[in-house]
Amino acid sequence: QVQLVESGGGLVQAGGSLRLSCAASGSIRSINAMGWYRRAPGKQRELVAAFTSDGSINYEDSVRGRFTITRDNAANTVYLQMVSLNPEDTAIYYCHAHLMSGRNGWGIYWGRGTQVTVSS
């Protein structure tokens, strides 16, 4: 079955950097959209950055200019390079994908999340 596995989270000081990775595995035939969401304590989940179905990139306003999403299509992997982190970036970051699998067709998939904590 399809799995999305995040890695790269951790604890950093304000102003620091982290690079998140999300690898999609399984019987993947096509990825329509893939990217990152996050949920901060006491807040709703929000989109951080994502490749959309037409290949464009959407960034949440507060991360634009600080975060960069990239991808390796051959590896079904997306990355999120985060620089100039601030405590407001503290959240669980979830990988998200809309993809076609060989078993189930089109579907939405979520990773388990990786914790990013930014200390002041």
C-alpha positions in Angstrom: 0.0 0.0 0.0 1.0 3.6 -0.4 2.8 5.2 2.4 4.2 8.7 2.9 7.1 8.9 5.3 8.4 12.1 6.6 11.8 12.7 8.0 14.0 15.6 9.0 12.1 17.2 11.8 13.8 18.2 15.0 14.5 20.9 17.4 16.3 24.0 16.2 16.9 27.5 17.5 15.2 30.5 16.0 16.9 31.5 12.8 18.0 27.9 12.2 17.2 25.6 9.3 15.8 22.2 8.7 15.2 20.2 5.6 12.2 17.9 5.6 11.8 14.9 3.3 8.7 13.0 2.3 9.1 9.8 0.4 6.0 8.2 -1.1 6.3 4.4 -1.5 4.1 1.7 -2.8 2.4 1.1 -6.1 2.4 4.7 -7.3 1.4 5.3 -10.8 1.0 9.1 -10.8 1.3 12.0 -8.4 -1.2 14.8 -9.0 -0.2 17.0 -6.2 2.2 16.6 -3.3 3.4 18.9 -0.5 3.3 19.8 3.1 0.8 20.8 5.7 1.4 21.7 9.3 -0.6 21.8 12.5 0.6 24.1 15.2 -0.6 23.6 18.8 -4.1 25.0 19.1 -4.4 25.9 15.5 -5.9 24.3 12.4 -4.0 22.5 9.9 -2.7 24.7 7.1 -1.0 24.2 3.8 2.6 25.1 4.0 3.8 24.4 0.5 2.8 22.1 -2.3 3.2 21.3 -5.9 -0.2 21.5 -7.5 -1.6 19.5 -10.2 -0.3 21.8 -12.9 3.2 21.8 -11.5 3.0 25.2 -9.9 3.9 25.8 -6.3 1.7 27.2 -3.6 3.2 28.7 -0.4 1.6 29.8 2.7 2.2 33.5 3.0 4.2 33.4 6.2 6.7 30.9 4.8 7.1 32.4 1.3 10.7 33.4 0.9 11.8 31.3 3.8 10.7 27.8 2.7 11.5 26.1 -0.5 9.7 23.0 -1.7 11.5 20.8 -4.2 10.9 17.4 -5.6 12.5 14.4 -7.0 9.9 12.9 -9.3 11.8 9.7 -9.9 12.0 9.0 -6.2 8.4 10.2 -5.5 9.9 12.5 -2.9 9.3 16.1 -1.9 11.5 18.2 0.3 10.9 21.3 2.3 14.0 23.4 2.9 13.2 25.7 5.8 15.4 28.6 6.7 15.0 31.5 9.1 12.8 29.4 11.3 10.9 31.1 14.0 8.9 29.8 16.9 5.7 30.3 15.0 6.9 27.5 12.6 6.7 25.0 15.5 4.2 22.4 14.4 3.8 18.9 13.2 4.5 18.9 9.5 2.5 16.4 7.5 3.3 15.2 4.0 0.3 15.1 1.8 -0.3 13.7 -1.6 -3.0 13.2 -4.2 -1.9 10.3 -6.2 -2.8 7.3 -8.3 -1.9 4.0 -6.9 -2.1 0.7 -8.7 -4.3 -0.8 -6.1 -6.8 1.9 -5.3 -6.8 4.4 -8.0 -6.8 8.1 -7.1 -6.6 8.9 -3.4 -5.5 11.3 -0.8 -2.7 10.2 1.5 -1.1 11.6 4.6 2.1 10.9 6.4 2.2 10.4 10.1 3.9 13.8 10.6 7.3 15.0 11.7 7.7 17.4 14.6 9.4 20.7 14.0 10.2 22.7 17.1 11.8 26.1 17.0 13.0 27.5 20.2 13.2 31.2 20.8 
